[in-house]
């Protein structure tokens, strides 16, 4: 087990502003390494000179943990079955894994998949910071693939694809990147027959998509003004009269 904590200290008020976990690694404890297993915790301090309340949340950055909306715990997937890869969900880090589902009947396959899907959180938080402005984003299930009732066999969910959309929000001078939606789609499979001790592959797919809209206006470049004067600009003032010439010529002498 290895964890790394970032502690933000306020130098002016000598208080802790925030404590944040930015790394969390798990190890496997067995009878062979139980006596030699030593947990490791790294602590890093950062100081700020701003007073309390002056620091504005900047929203998500690449690699930040995604928090579940219910228990406010770190979201990890997949869990509960024999899967090739498991990962803590981090912002802007796409993820793909597959799990093996064992069954001997259609009801067993559907039950195993239902148990796996029940481990997905119903919602996530739109920000890595928990305060009064933090919102819970509920997962929205896209319409499922229709099943033809005339098809014989066993139909069950064989994969889920999760899309997390995010965008910039807030003032122009200090925008925050927040999660705007969480979408989940289900992939169905149809088995004509199910032999004893059958297995099927269940796929997990997670993708982050930036949906920040383009600017609604484009600032035009400053107008270009040519201040150069034409060669005959002074022609109307220079006339062949002694009176006019006496008035104009001193301007050029000076």
C-alpha positions in Angstrom: 0.0 0.0 0.0 1.3 3.4 -0.9 -0.4 6.8 -0.5 0.7 10.4 -1.2 -0.9 13.4 0.5 -0.7 17.0 -0.5 -1.2 19.4 2.4 -1.8 23.0 1.5 -0.7 25.3 4.4 -1.7 28.9 4.8 1.5 30.7 5.7 -0.3 33.9 7.0 -2.8 32.2 9.2 -0.8 29.1 10.0 -3.7 26.8 9.2 -4.2 23.8 6.9 -6.3 24.9 3.9 -6.8 21.5 2.4 -5.6 17.9 2.4 -5.7 16.0 -0.9 -4.8 12.4 -1.9 -3.2 12.5 -5.4 -1.8 8.9 -5.4 -3.1 5.6 -4.0 -1.5 2.2 -4.8 -2.7 -1.1 -3.5 -0.6 -4.2 -2.7 -1.4 -7.8 -2.2 -0.8 -9.2 1.3 -0.1 -12.9 1.4 1.2 -15.2 4.2 4.6 -15.1 2.5 5.0 -11.3 2.7 2.8 -10.5 5.7 5.7 -9.9 8.1 7.7 -7.8 5.6 4.8 -5.7 4.3 5.2 -2.0 5.3 2.6 0.6 4.3 4.1 3.8 2.8 2.6 7.2 3.2 4.3 10.2 1.5 3.3 13.7 2.7 4.1 16.8 0.7 3.5 20.3 2.1 2.7 23.3 0.0 2.5 26.9 1.3 0.3 29.8 0.2 0.5 33.4 1.2 -3.2 34.1 0.4 -5.6 34.4 3.3 -8.3 31.9 4.0 -11.2 32.2 1.5 -9.1 33.9 -1.2 -8.3 30.7 -3.0 -10.7 29.8 -5.7 -11.3 26.2 -6.8 -10.0 25.6 -10.3 -12.1 22.5 -10.9 -10.6 19.3 -12.4 -7.1 18.9 -13.6 -5.8 15.8 -15.5 -5.3 13.0 -13.1 -7.7 14.1 -10.3 -9.8 11.5 -8.6 -13.5 11.3 -9.5 -15.6 11.1 -6.4 -18.8 9.2 -6.0 -21.9 11.3 -5.3 -23.4 9.2 -2.6 -20.6 8.2 -0.2 -18.1 10.9 -1.5 -15.5 8.1 -1.9 -13.0 7.6 -4.7 -14.7 5.9 -7.7 -12.9 2.7 -8.9 -13.9 0.2 -11.6 -14.5 -2.5 -12.3 -15.0 -4.6 -9.1 -16.7 -7.8 -8.2 -15.5 -10.2 -10.9 -12.4 -11.7 -12.4 -11.2 -8.7 -14.4 -8.0 -8.1 -16.4 -7.4 -4.6 -15.1 -8.8 -2.5 -12.2 -8.2 1.2 -11.9 -9.2 4.2 -9.8 -11.0 6.6 -12.1 -9.0 9.7 -12.8 -10.0 12.8 -14.7 -9.1 12.7 -18.5 -7.7 9.2 -18.3 -9.7 6.9 -20.5 -10.0 3.3 -19.4 -10.8 -0.1 -20.9 -11.1 -3.4 -19.2 -12.7 -6.8 -19.6 -14.1 -9.2 -17.0 -14.9 -12.9 -17.2 -18.5 -13.9 -16.2 -19.1 -17.6 -15.5 -22.6 -19.2 -15.7 -24.5 -22.3 -16.5 -27.9 -20.9 -17.2 -29.4 -17.7 -18.6 -30.6 -16.6 -15.1 -27.1 -17.0 -13.7 -25.7 -14.9 -16.5 -28.3 -12.2 -16.0 -27.8 -12.3 -12.2 -24.0 -12.0 -12.4 -24.2 -9.1 -14.8 -26.9 -7.3 -12.6 -24.6 -7.7 -9.6 -21.7 -6.2 -11.5 -23.8 -3.2 -12.7 -25.1 -2.6 -9.2 -21.6 -1.7 -8.1 -21.5 1.3 -10.4 -22.2 4.5 -8.5 -25.6 6.1 -9.3 -23.9 9.6 -9.4 -20.6 11.4 -9.2 -19.5 14.8 -8.1 -19.0 17.6 -10.7 -15.9 18.9 -8.9 -12.9 17.4 -7.0 -13.7 19.9 -4.2 -16.5 19.3 -1.8 -18.3 22.5 -0.7 -21.7 24.2 -0.9 -21.3 24.7 -4.7 -20.6 21.0 -5.5 -23.3 19.3 -7.5 -24.1 15.6 -7.9 -24.2 14.4 -11.5 -26.6 11.4 -12.0 -25.8 8.7 -14.5 -28.1 8.8 -17.5 -28.7 5.5 -19.3 -29.0 5.8 -23.0 -31.8 3.9 -24.7 -30.9 0.2 -24.8 -30.7 -1.9 -27.9 -34.2 -3.4 -28.6 -34.5 -7.1 -28.3 -36.7 -9.0 -30.7 -39.1 -11.2 -28.6 -39.1 -13.7 -31.5 -35.3 -14.4 -31.1 -34.7 -17.6 -29.3 -31.9 -17.7 -26.8 -30.6 -15.8 -23.8 -30.0 -12.0 -23.9 -28.0 -10.2 -21.3 -25.8 -7.1 -21.0 -22.2 -7.9 -22.1 -20.7 -4.5 -21.7 -21.1 -0.9 -20.7 -19.7 2.2 -22.2 -19.4 5.2 -19.9 -18.9 8.8 -21.3 -18.1 11.6 -18.9 -18.4 15.0 -20.4 -16.7 18.1 -19.0 -16.5 21.8 -19.9 -15.2 25.1 -18.7 -17.5 27.1 -16.4 -17.3 30.4 -14.5 -15.7 33.8 -15.0 -13.6 34.3 -18.1 -10.6 35.3 -16.1 -10.7 32.2 -13.8 -12.8 29.4 -15.3 -13.2 26.0 -13.7 -13.4 22.7 -15.5 -16.4 20.8 -14.2 -18.2 17.6 -15.1 -21.4 18.3 -17.0 -22.9 14.9 -17.6 -22.4 11.2 -17.1 -23.8 8.9 -19.8 -23.9 5.1 -19.8 -24.9 2.8 -22.6 -25.4 -1.0 -22.5 -24.3 -3.5 -25.0 -26.5 -6.6 -25.3 -25.5 -10.2 -26.4 -27.6 -13.0 -27.5 -26.7 -16.7 -26.9 -28.6 -19.4 -28.7 -27.6 -22.1 -26.2 -25.8 -22.2 -22.9 -23.6 -25.2 -22.2 -22.6 -26.0 -18.6 -19.8 -23.9 -17.1 -20.0 -21.3 -19.8 -18.1 -18.0 -19.7 -18.6 -14.7 -21.4 -16.5 -11.5 -21.6 -17.9 -8.4 -20.0 -16.4 -5.1 -21.3 -15.9 -1.9 -19.4 -15.2 1.3 -21.4 -14.7 4.8 -19.9 -14.1 7.9 -22.0 -13.8 11.6 -21.1 -15.1 14.2 -23.7 -14.6 17.9 -23.7 -17.9 19.7 -24.6 -16.8 23.2 -24.0 -18.7 25.3 -26.6 -16.8 27.5 -29.0 -16.8 31.3 -28.2 -20.0 33.0 -29.2 -18.1 36.0 -30.5 -14.7 36.7 -32.0 -12.8 39.9 -31.1 -11.9 41.8 -34.3 -8.4 43.2 -34.8 -7.9 46.9 -34.1 -8.5 49.0 -37.2 -5.4 50.0 -39.1 -5.1 53.7 -39.7 -2.5 54.9 -42.2 -1.2 58.2 -40.9 1.1 58.9 -43.9 0.1 62.1 -45.7 -0.1 62.2 -49.5 2.6 64.1 -51.4 0.2 66.9 -52.5 -1.4 67.3 -49.0 0.0 70.9 -48.6 -0.7 71.9 -52.2 -3.8 73.9 -51.5 -1.9 76.0 -49.0 1.0 76.8 -51.3 -0.3 79.3 -53.8 1.6 81.7 -56.0 0.8 84.8 -54.1 3.1 86.8 -51.9 0.6 87.0 -49.1 -0.1 83.3 -48.8 3.5 82.3 -49.3 4.6 84.5 -46.5 2.1 82.9 -44.2 2.9 79.3 -45.1 6.7 79.4 -45.7 7.6 80.2 -42.0 5.9 76.9 -41.0 8.4 75.0 -43.0 11.4 77.1 -42.0 10.7 76.4 -38.4 
